[in-house]
């Protein structure tokens, strides 16, 4: 129990430290915003809320468009599958049609053979009946005639045997024709069955083809509907993107207005400070005000890189004196109690240097684009050299602000 209480009390200093840091950040924000008018700040906040709302609408429209495109793509793939099914069904129906045609021809040929066998059977049957009838009706005469006409007993017996063989032949041929007829009938029944099966299969394939064709039609209609919905979603995306661009432009104008208000507030603050210190602060000079040494500041190589990159962004096209002046302002802020006490803290302080906010600074820093003269100016400023005294501000010299003019900037 005591150990847990000990851990609880050990957490209190950390909580107090976090609260102090949060409070410091809060008052730093208050000091940063205080230079901006309430109306401008409200407009900025309102515009940011509008941007967030528009961005949410844009995200929703983009997500809906993506969903519709995915659904449309799936339907198009399904439509291709249906197309393959139709092609396969078409080939199968063509093959079935050929089989039915061949089966029908075979059936017709078999029926013709069956009819021929039936006729031949009837003819053989009629011939046999006639011979039998003749033999029974004229049997005695025939036997007597054969006996009288015979040359010998052997000839008579041969003639009698011939008559018997003829009757047996008739009966055998009749049975043969009957068997042939039965075989043909069986073959006909088998072909009829095969034909019926083929026709049933053909009907089944035809029904399937109609079903697939109906699916093709409905799928095509769904794809057309998705296409229209995608066009509508794209229209909304374009609309929200245009609206977002307009809001971004309006926000940039408001931020520029806020920056001007901050600069104006800083200028008034600098003039008030100069008056309080008994300095006139009203003389405008050209070039350097003379180099002074304000004392070196401990800095790492990364600090030198950062300061050189910022000097390059703000005064890369200026002469060396202008580059040293920018570095001097940064180092004056590092030494001032009103600003962060590190080079990185000063550079990244909110709303102070536009190249940092625009992202140009980080590009120059990451790619090492700072020139040798910018690095030299950074090292000189860190070592304590200053050609603008204790000035804490600078801006492009457009008139209206008194201070030390070096190149295209005025330092105050």
C-alpha positions in Angstrom: 0.0 0.0 0.0 2.8 2.4 0.8 4.6 1.6 -2.4 1.6 2.4 -4.4 1.2 5.7 -2.6 4.9 6.5 -3.2 4.4 6.0 -6.9 1.4 8.2 -6.8 3.2 11.1 -5.2 6.2 10.6 -7.5 3.8 11.2 -10.5 2.7 14.6 -9.2 5.9 16.6 -10.2 5.6 15.2 -13.7 1.9 16.3 -13.9 2.8 19.7 -12.6 5.6 20.0 -15.2 3.1 19.0 -18.0 0.6 21.5 -16.8 3.3 24.2 -16.8 4.4 23.3 -20.3 0.7 23.4 -21.5 0.2 26.8 -19.8 3.3 28.2 -21.4 2.2 27.0 -24.8 -1.2 28.5 -24.1 0.1 31.9 -23.2 2.5 31.7 -26.1 -0.4 31.2 -28.4 -2.3 34.0 -26.7 0.6 36.3 -27.3 0.9 35.3 -30.9 -2.8 35.8 -31.6 -3.2 38.9 -29.5 -1.6 41.0 -32.3 -4.4 39.9 -34.7 -7.7 41.7 -34.5 -10.7 39.7 -33.1 -12.6 40.1 -36.3 -9.7 38.7 -38.4 -9.2 35.8 -36.1 -12.9 35.0 -36.1 -12.9 35.1 -39.9 -9.8 32.8 -40.0 -11.5 30.3 -37.5 -14.7 30.4 -39.5 -12.9 29.8 -42.8 -11.0 26.9 -41.3 -14.3 25.3 -40.1 -15.7 25.8 -43.5 -12.6 24.1 -45.0 -12.9 21.2 -42.7 -16.6 20.8 -43.6 -15.9 21.0 -47.3 -13.0 18.5 -46.9 -15.3 16.1 -45.2 -17.8 16.5 -48.0 -15.1 16.0 -50.6 -13.8 12.9 -48.8 -17.3 11.5 -48.6 -17.9 12.2 -52.3 -14.6 10.7 -53.3 -15.3 7.6 -51.2 -18.7 7.2 -52.8 -17.2 7.6 -56.3 -14.6 4.9 -55.4 -17.4 2.6 -54.2 -19.4 3.1 -57.4 -16.4 2.6 -59.6 -15.6 -0.6 -57.8 -19.2 -1.8 -58.1 -19.2 -0.9 -61.8 -15.9 -2.7 -62.4 -17.3 -5.8 -60.7 -20.4 -5.7 -62.9 -18.2 -5.3 -66.0 -16.3 -8.4 -65.0 -19.6 -10.2 -64.4 -20.8 -9.0 -67.9 -17.6 -10.5 -69.4 -18.4 -13.8 -67.7 -21.9 -13.7 -69.1 -20.5 -13.0 -72.5 -18.3 -16.1 -72.2 -21.3 -18.1 -71.1 -23.3 -17.0 -74.1 -20.4 -17.9 -76.4 -20.2 -21.3 -74.9 -24.0 -21.8 -75.1 -23.9 -20.7 -78.7 -21.2 -23.3 -79.6 -23.1 -26.0 -77.7 -26.4 -25.2 -79.4 -24.7 -25.3 -82.8 -23.2 -28.7 -82.0 -26.6 -29.9 -80.8 -28.3 -28.7 -84.0 -25.7 -30.6 -86.0 -26.4 -33.8 -84.0 -30.1 -33.3 -84.3 -29.8 -32.9 -88.1 -27.7 -36.1 -88.3 -30.1 -38.0 -86.0 -33.1 -36.9 -88.1 -31.4 -38.0 -91.3 -30.5 -41.4 -89.7 -34.1 -41.7 -88.5 -35.5 -41.0 -91.9 -33.1 -43.5 -93.5 -34.1 -46.1 -90.9 -37.8 -45.5 -91.5 -37.2 -45.9 -95.2 -35.4 -49.2 -94.6 -38.2 -50.3 -92.3 -40.8 -49.5 -94.9 -38.8 -51.5 -97.5 -38.5 -54.4 -95.2 -42.2 -54.3 -94.5 -43.1 -54.3 -98.2 -40.6 -57.1 -98.9 -42.1 -59.1 -96.0 -45.6 -58.7 -97.3 -44.6 -59.6 -100.9 -42.8 -62.7 -99.6 -45.7 -63.6 -97.5 -48.2 -63.2 -100.4 -45.9 -65.3 -102.7 -45.7 -68.1 -100.1 -49.5 -68.1 -99.6 -50.0 -68.4 -103.3 -47.7 -71.4 -103.6 -49.1 -73.1 -100.6 -52.6 -72.5 -101.8 -51.7 -73.9 -105.2 -50.1 -76.9 -103.7 -53.1 -77.8 -101.5 -55.7 -77.1 -104.1 -53.9 -79.0 -106.9 -51.8 -81.3 -104.8 -53.0 -84.7 -106.4 -52.7 -83.4 -109.9 -49.3 -82.1 -109.2 -48.1 -85.3 -107.7 -49.6 -87.4 -110.5 -48.2 -85.0 -113.1 -44.8 -85.2 -111.5 -45.1 -89.0 -111.4 -46.2 -89.3 -115.1 -43.7 -86.7 -116.3 -40.8 -88.2 -114.3 -38.3 -90.2 -116.3 -37.7 -92.5 -113.4 -38.4 -93.0 -109.7 -35.3 -90.9 -108.9 -36.5 -88.1 -111.0 -39.9 -88.2 -109.3 -38.3 -88.1 -105.8 -36.0 -85.2 -106.8 -39.0 -83.3 -108.0 -40.9 -83.9 -104.8 -37.8 -82.9 -102.7 -37.6 -79.7 -104.7 -41.2 -78.8 -103.8 -40.4 -79.5 -100.1 -37.3 -77.4 -100.2 -39.1 -74.5 -101.9 -41.7 -74.5 -99.2 -39.0 -74.5 -96.5 -37.1 -71.7 -98.2 -40.3 -69.6 -98.3 -40.8 -70.1 -94.6 -37.1 -69.3 -93.8 -37.2 -66.1 -95.9 -40.4 -65.0 -94.2 -38.8 -65.5 -90.7 -35.7 -63.6 -91.9 -37.8 -60.7 -93.1 -39.7 -60.6 -89.8 -36.4 -60.6 -87.8 -35.0 -57.8 -90.0 -38.2 -55.8 -89.5 -37.9 -56.2 -85.7 -34.3 -55.1 -85.7 -35.1 -52.0 -87.8 -38.0 -51.3 -85.4 -35.7 -51.5 -82.4 -33.2 -49.2 -84.2 -36.0 -46.7 -85.0 -37.1 -46.7 -81.3 -33.5 -46.1 -80.2 -33.0 -43.2 -82.6 -36.4 -41.7 -81.6 -35.2 -41.8 -78.0 -31.9 -40.2 -78.8 -33.7 -37.5 -80.8 -36.0 -36.8 -77.9 -33.0 -36.5 -75.5 -31.2 -34.2 -77.9 -34.3 -32.0 -78.3 -34.8 -31.8 -74.5 -31.1 -30.8 -74.1 -31.5 -28.3 -76.9 -34.5 -26.8 -75.2 -32.6 -26.7 -71.9 -29.7 -24.9 -73.6 -32.1 -22.5 -75.3 -33.8 -21.7 -71.9 -30.3 -21.1 -70.3 -29.4 -18.8 -73.2 -32.5 -16.8 -72.7 -31.8 -16.5 -69.0 -28.2 -15.4 -69.6 -29.4 -12.9 -72.3 -31.8 -11.4 -69.7 -28.9 -11.2 -67.2 -26.8 -9.4 -69.8 -29.6 -6.8 -70.3 -30.1 -6.2 -66.6 -26.4 -6.0 -66.0 -26.0 -3.5 -68.8 -28.7 -1.4 -67.3 -27.0 -1.5 -63.9 -23.7 -0.5 -65.4 -25.4 2.4 -67.1 -26.9 3.4 -63.8 -23.6 3.2 -62.0 -22.0 5.3 -64.8 -24.6 8.0 -64.3 -24.0 7.9 -60.5 -20.3 8.1 -61.0 -20.7 11.1 -63.2 -22.8 12.7 -60.5 -20.2 11.8 -57.8 -17.4 13.3 -60.0 -19.5 16.4 -60.4 -19.7 16.7 -56.6 -15.9 16.0 -56.2 -15.1 18.8 -58.7 -17.5 21.1 -57.0 -16.0 20.5 -53.6 -12.5 20.7 -54.9 -13.3 24.1 -56.5 -15.0 25.2 -53.3 -12.0 24.0 -51.3 -9.6 25.9 -53.6 -11.7 29.1 -53.1 -11.6 28.7 -49.4 -7.9 28.1 -49.4 -7.4 31.3 -51.4 -9.6 33.2 -49.0 -7.8 31.7 -46.0 -4.4 32.7 -47.5 -5.8 36.3 -47.8 -6.9 36.2 -44.2 -3.6 34.8 -43.0 -1.8 37.5 -45.0 -4.0 40.1 -43.4 -3.3 38.6 -39.9 0.5 38.7 -40.7 0.2 42.3 -41.7 -1.6 43.1 -38.4 1.1 41.2 -36.5 3.8 43.1 -38.3 2.1 46.4 -37.6 1.7 45.5 -33.9 5.4 44.5 -33.7 6.4 47.8 -35.4 4.4 49.8 -32.8 5.8 47.7 -30.0 9.4 48.3 -31.3 8.8 52.1 -31.6 7.3 52.1 -28.1 10.3 50.2 -26.8 12.7 52.6 -28.5 10.9 55.6 -27.0 11.1 54.1 -23.6 14.8 53.5 -23.9 15.3 57.1 -25.1 16.3 56.2 -28.6 14.9 58.2 -31.5 14.4 55.1 -33.7 13.4 57.5 -36.5 16.6 57.8 -38.6 16.6 55.7 -41.8 20.0 54.7 -43.0 21.3 52.7 -46.0 23.7 49.8 -45.7 25.1 48.5 -42.4 24.8 50.3 -39.1 28.2 49.0 -38.1 29.2 45.6 -36.9 28.9 44.9 -33.1 29.6 41.8 -31.1 26.7 40.7 -28.9 28.5 37.6 -27.6 28.7 34.1 -29.0 25.9 31.5 -28.5 26.6 27.8 -28.2 25.2 26.1 -31.3 25.5 22.6 -33.0 26.2 21.9 -36.6 22.4 21.3 -37.2 21.8 24.8 -35.7 24.2 26.3 -38.2 22.5 24.4 -41.0 19.0 25.7 -39.9 20.2 29.3 -39.6 22.0 29.1 -43.0 18.8 27.6 -44.6 16.6 30.4 -43.2 19.1 33.1 -44.3 19.0 31.6 -47.8 15.2 31.6 -47.9 14.9 35.2 -46.6 18.0 36.8 -48.1 19.6 34.4 -50.5 19.6 37.1 -53.2 20.9 39.8 -50.9 24.5 40.9 -50.4 26.4 39.4 -47.6 25.5 42.3 -45.3 21.8 41.6 -45.8 22.4 37.9 -45.1 24.3 38.7 -41.9 21.5 41.1 -40.9 18.9 38.3 -41.1 21.1 36.0 -39.0 21.6 38.8 -36.5 17.8 39.2 -36.0 17.5 35.5 -35.3 20.3 35.5 -32.8 19.0 38.7 -31.2 15.7 36.8 -30.6 17.6 33.8 -29.1 19.2 36.2 -26.6 15.9 38.0 -25.9 13.7 36.8 -23.0 10.6 37.4 -25.2 11.5 34.6 -27.6 12.6 31.0 -27.4 16.2 30.5 -26.3 17.2 28.2 -29.2 17.8 28.7 -32.9 15.3 26.0 -33.8 12.8 27.4 -31.3 13.0 30.9 -32.9 12.8 29.6 -36.4 9.8 27.4 -35.8 7.9 29.8 -33.6 4.4 30.0 -35.0 3.7 32.8 -37.5 7.2 34.3 -37.6 8.9 33.2 -40.8 6.8 32.6 -43.9 9.3 30.2 -45.6 8.9 27.9 -42.6 5.1 27.9 -43.0 5.2 27.5 -46.8 7.5 24.5 -46.6 10.3 26.1 -48.6 12.6 26.2 -45.6 12.5 22.4 -45.0 13.2 21.8 -48.7 16.3 24.1 -48.6 17.4 22.5 -45.3 16.9 18.9 -46.4 18.7 19.4 -49.8 21.5 21.6 -48.4 20.8 24.4 -50.8 22.2 27.2 -48.6 25.2 29.0 -50.3 28.6 29.4 -48.7 28.0 33.1 -48.0 24.7 32.1 -46.1 26.6 29.6 -44.0 29.3 32.2 -43.4 26.7 34.7 -42.3 25.1 32.1 -40.0 28.4 31.3 -38.3 29.2 35.0 -37.9 25.8 35.7 -36.4 26.2 32.7 -34.0 29.6 34.0 -33.0 28.0 37.3 -31.9 28.5 39.6 -34.9 25.6 41.9 -35.7 25.3 44.7 -38.2 21.8 45.7 -37.1 22.4 46.2 -33.4 19.6 44.6 -31.3 16.9 44.7 -33.9 14.4 41.9 -33.5 12.3 42.4 -36.7 12.8 42.8 -40.5 10.6 43.0 -43.5 10.7 44.0 -47.2 11.3 47.8 -47.4 8.1 49.2 -48.9 8.3 52.5 -46.9 6.3 53.4 -43.9 8.7 51.8 -41.4 11.8 53.4 -40.0 14.9 51.4 -39.3 18.1 50.2 -40.8 17.8 49.5 -44.5 20.1 46.9 -46.0 19.4 45.8 -49.5 15.7 45.2 -50.0 14.9 44.9 -46.3 14.4 47.2 -43.4 15.5 46.1 -39.9 14.0 47.5 -36.8 
